Amino acid sequence: MTSGDQPLPGIGGRLEKICGSGFARPAGGADEVAGRPARWVAVPGSPAAVGEVLRLAAEYDLSVVARGAGTKIDWGATPAHLDILLDTGRLAGVWHRSTGELTAEVGAGTPIRAVQAVLERSGQRLPIDVRSEGATVGGVVAADEAGPLRHRHGSPCSQVVEVGYVDAGGEPVRLAGTGPEGAPAELASLLCGSQGALGVLVSATLRVQPVPARRFWLLRPVWTPLEVHNLVGEILASAIEPAAIEVDLPAAVPEPVGGPGYPADRGGHPAGTARPARSGPTGGSGTLAVLIEGGPAEVAERARRLGRILGTAARGAAAPPPWWRRYPFDGDDVALRIEVPIGDLHAAVYALRDAAGTPVAVRGSAGLGVVHAALPAATPPPRVAAILTSVRDVLAARSGRCLVLAAPPEVRGAVDLWGQLPDLPLLRRVKERYDPDHRLAPGRFPGGL
């Protein structure tokens, strides 16, 4: 049972008493989560104040959703109800740095770029380069959002040494981020990607590393998913050890002569044929971009070896391409994430194209089998549902999955955002254990829990 729309006199005043004058207010038009409007906004200034807000919520059976910078606030399911939007913006700062252990404790409301700016002064960085501009540490961990560097350094969750959070009852908790031999500790790992449905993150101790002396990109035009598959396979089989392998396949890249399965040479052309001319605003190829990091001599040598794999069509660059670290979707597009074993990524992209029956923009980590795609906002909900069913059928046989990250309200309400979840019984038990009253981000946990 929840408070619903019943009047609760004095809640706003109590929130202001907890958070301070000017840091609690009735929600405005922009204070919503995936289309669900909040009733109040609270901006606590300390972990202790977060606990007080959650205890107040427990007292009145109010639901709470945490918000960082709001860069991914519309990702995932619409909460079943939303009373208090808990803004973490004041839980910011790099609180403690351990040079010997190469770690830094960071407030959940701190933008990733602000952490990087502080660390850079001493020649260090977080090996985290998320795609959401302005994203906070708490938001990145809650969504387990990763960027290109995940290829070499792992997800944000794998960089967590310790987390501080407040549980559903308002009690502060600190947990090690990893267990023996670097294995993720149970709850600390579950907090990653939980959308704030198990606890409100207030801080995270993260691994840091020296800034590489040199970064160098090699860019190669590509025309088909199969060509990408072949090139990535060669790169991974080599000893080059790139920091990232990203691909951008715009919606308007036509197949080469001979079709998607036709053999291609190192220039990306079907063997024995000429590349047909491109014209018009939709013409152009996709791009495979590979990042190499390290000392100058080491990078130069590895770049030479990589150049032999990519062929004469490749070119070097001291800066990333404009699409690097950017999603292929925006606005009201239907945003998808496809995760599949690397060897089957090309099959997944072809399946998406076939199901959509129209060009689909795909971009992401080709070296990991994790890419994002965009369906046009005008795609009718039944059509989106049919596309998802078709793609998921192909992925099911390949241990892959296709998630809907964000979508217009009419699509979000008509489709299954997650697809098949084999571990749903476990997720249900976890939710019942850590948030038995379903007070934290109700409906936002995978499976709509």
MITI-97881 format. One record per residue (C-alpha): x, y, z; residue in three letters. Coordinates in steps of 0.05 Angstrom, whole numbers, plus 5000, padded with zeros to 4 digits. Example, Ala and Ser with C-alpha at 12.3 -4.5 7.8 and 13.67 -1.06 7.14 Angstrom:
<nodes>
524649105156ALA;527349795143SER;
</nodes>
This chain:
<nodes>
500050005000MET;502650704983THR;500451404999SER;497951514928GLY;495052204920ASP;492552264991GLN;494252935023PRO;499952905072LEU;500453565108PRO;507253745134GLY;511453295090ILE;514553875052GLY;516254225117GLY;519453615146ARG;523553505084LEU;525954225087GLU;527754135160LYS;531953525141ILE;535253815079CYS;535654545098GLY;532155175074SER;531355184998GLY;533354454990PHE;526354144991ALA;520354354950ARG;514054114915PRO;515853774850ALA;515454174785GLY;513853974714GLY;520853734700ALA;521253294762ASP;519152634733GLU;522151944720VAL;520551604655ALA;514051994651GLY;511951904724ARG;511552584760PRO;514152644831ALA;510552994889ARG;516553284926TRP;523953394912VAL;528953324968ALA;536353504962VAL;539853235024PRO;546753495039GLY;549752895074SER;548952135080PRO;545752245148ALA;540452695116ALA;539252165062VAL;537751675119GLY;532852165150GLU;529152255084VAL;528551505076LEU;526151425148ARG;520851955135LEU;518851575072ALA;518150935112ALA;513951285165GLU;508851525113TYR;509650945063ASP;512451405009LEU;516351174948SER;523251464932VAL;527351504869VAL;534451774870ALA;536752254816ARG;543752474798GLY;544652924738ALA;538552624705GLY;542352394643THR;539051714645LYS;532851874686ILE;528451634629ASP;532150974621TRP;528550354643GLY;521450254668ALA;516750784692THR;516350744769PRO;509750464794ALA;509151084838HIS;513651654857LEU;512952094918ASP;519952364933ILE;525152504881LEU;531752484921LEU;536852914886ASP;544052724902THR;547153364874GLY;549753594942ARG;553152924956LEU;559053144914ALA;566553174921GLY;572852764919VAL;573252624993TRP;579352185001HIS;584951964956ARG;589851414970SER;595951504926THR;599150854949GLY;593050434934GLU;590950844873LEU;583850954897THR;579251554908ALA;572851614948GLU;567752024910VAL;560952294928GLY;555151984889ALA;552952654862GLY;559752834832THR;559952884756PRO;564952394726ILE;568252964687ARG;569353344753ALA;572752744783VAL;577152674722GLN;579053414726ALA;581253344799VAL;585252704785LEU;588552984723GLU;592253504766ARG;596352934793SER;596952544728GLY;591352044744GLN;584551854717ARG;578651394728LEU;578650854674PRO;571351034662ILE;569051434601ASP;561551394599VAL;557451624540ARG;552552064579SER;555052774582GLU;554853034654GLY;553352364686ALA;554752294760THR;558451734796VAL;552051504829GLY;548151504764GLY;553651124728VAL;553950584781VAL;546350534787ALA;545850424712ALA;552550064705ASP;553750514645GLU;560250404609ALA;564050724552GLY;569550504504PRO;574750384558LEU;570649804585ARG;574149384531HIS;580749404569ARG;578849604640HIS;572049304653GLY;565449614673SER;564650164725PRO;562449624774CYS;569149284766SER;572549934786GLN;568849974852VAL;572949814914VAL;567750014965GLU;560750324965VAL;557050735016GLY;549550715011TYR;543250815053VAL;538450225056ASP;530950245049ALA;530150335124GLY;534750935126GLY;540850595155GLU;547850745128PRO;551850155101VAL;558850075073ARG;560749475031LEU;566949234996ALA;566049274921GLY;569948634907THR;570747974942GLY;576547474939PRO;580847514877GLU;577048114851GLY;570247774847ALA;564448264857PRO;561548234928ALA;554248034926GLU;550348664943LEU;555649164920ALA;555248814852SER;547648814853LEU;547549564866LEU;550849644798CYS;545149684747GLY;539749664800SER;536950354782GLN;537050534856GLY;531949994872ALA;536049674928LEU;539250274963GLY;541051004953VAL;548451054935LEU;551951614972VAL;559251474956SER;563851004919ALA;571250864927THR;573950754857LEU;580550514827ARG;584751044792VAL;590750964746GLN;596151394715PRO;594051784653VAL;597151434592PRO;602951814561ALA;599851744492ARG;593051574461ARG;592451414387PHE;586551214344TRP;586450824280LEU;580050924239LEU;577850444184ARG;571750514138PRO;567149914142VAL;560949744103TRP;557849124134THR;557248774201PRO;560748174172LEU;566748604154GLU;566848874225VAL;566548164252HIS;572547944210ASN;576848544229LEU;575248504303VAL;576847764303GLY;583747904274GLU;585048464324ILE;582948034384LEU;587247454359ALA;593347904357SER;597548134416ALA;596048874405ILE;591548944467GLU;587649564447PRO;584350004500ALA;577850024460ALA;574749774396ILE;568550174375GLU;564150144313VAL;559350644282ASP;554550374230LEU;549950944209PRO;542950794187ALA;544450964115ALA;550250494099VAL;548150054040PRO;550849344031GLU;556549243982PRO;555348883916VAL;554148143931GLY;550248233996GLY;551948174069PRO;555247494065GLY;559547634005TYR;567147594017PRO;570548264027ALA;577748454016ASP;581848874064ARG;579249514032GLY;572149314050GLY;570249163978HIS;567348503954PRO;573048093926ALA;574348263853GLY;569348843849THR;569749593851ALA;566650003907ARG;560150323880PRO;559951083884ALA;556451413943ARG;552352043934SER;547152453970GLY;546352634044PRO;545351904065THR;551651634032GLY;557951434068GLY;561050854104SER;561150634176GLY;567550674217THR;571450194260LEU;575650584310ALA;581050264353VAL;584450624411LEU;591550454433ILE;594450734498GLU;601250714530GLY;608250994523GLY;610051344457PRO;614650794431ALA;609950244452GLU;603950584420VAL;607750704355ALA;609749964350GLU;602749704365ARG;599750204316ALA;604249944261ARG;601949224275ARG;594749444278LEU;595549814212GLY;597549164178ARG;591048844201ILE;586549434182LEU;589849534114GLY;591350144072THR;584250424082ALA;585950584155ALA;588351254179ARG;591351484244GLY;588652044288ALA;590852384352ALA;583552504372ALA;577352064370PRO;572052114316PRO;566152574331PRO;561551984347TRP;566351684398TRP;563051614467ARG;556251814439ARG;549851414433TYR;546551324365PRO;539751544393PHE;536952194418ASP;530352534432GLY;524452044430ASP;528051494392ASP;526950784416VAL;533750644448ALA;536149924447LEU;542149564476ARG;544448904446ILE;549048454485GLU;551647814452VAL;558047404449PRO;562947764404ILE;562847234350GLY;555347324341ASP;554948084340LEU;554448114264HIS;548647624265ALA;545048044317ALA;545848684276VAL;543448334213TYR;537448064252ALA;535748764276LEU;536149044205ARG;531948474177ASP;526648544232ALA;526249304224ALA;525949264149GLY;529349944147THR;536250234161PRO;537950224235VAL;543650624267ALA;548250184309VAL;554150404350ARG;558250134408GLY;563649664432SER;564949174376ALA;570448844416GLY;565648664471LEU;559248494433GLY;555449074466VAL;552349584419VAL;546650084420HIS;541550204366ALA;536050704350ALA;529150584322LEU;525551214298PRO;520951544348ALA;515151474300ALA;515550714299THR;508650464322PRO;508650064387PRO;506149414355PRO;511749474304ARG;516949574359VAL;514248964396ALA;514748544333ALA;521848774320ILE;523848604392LEU;520747914388THR;524347754323SER;531148004348VAL;530447664415ARG;528747004382ASP;535347044344VAL;539247254405LEU;536346724451ALA;540046184412ALA;546446574419ARG;546246734494SER;544747464478GLY;539447964496ARG;536248604472CYS;533949124522LEU;529749744513VAL;533350304549LEU;528650874533ALA;522550994490ALA;516551444481PRO;511051314533PRO;506450954485GLU;512050474466VAL;514550384537ARG;507650174560GLY;506549684503ALA;512949284501VAL;517148834545ASP;523249254562LEU;527648674586TRP;525748054548GLY;527047374579GLN;530347414648LEU;532746724670PRO;534947004737ASP;528247334752LEU;526746894813PRO;533547104842LEU;532247834827LEU;525447784861ARG;528547484924ARG;533848034925VAL;528648574920LYS;524448254975GLU;530548205020ARG;533248905012TYR;526949294998ASP;521048875023PRO;516149445020ASP;518149624948HIS;519450344969ARG;525750474929LEU;524550594854ALA;518650124852PRO;518149784785GLY;524950014761ARG;528949394780PHE;529848894722PRO;523448514710GLY;519249104734GLY;520448944808LEU;
</nodes>
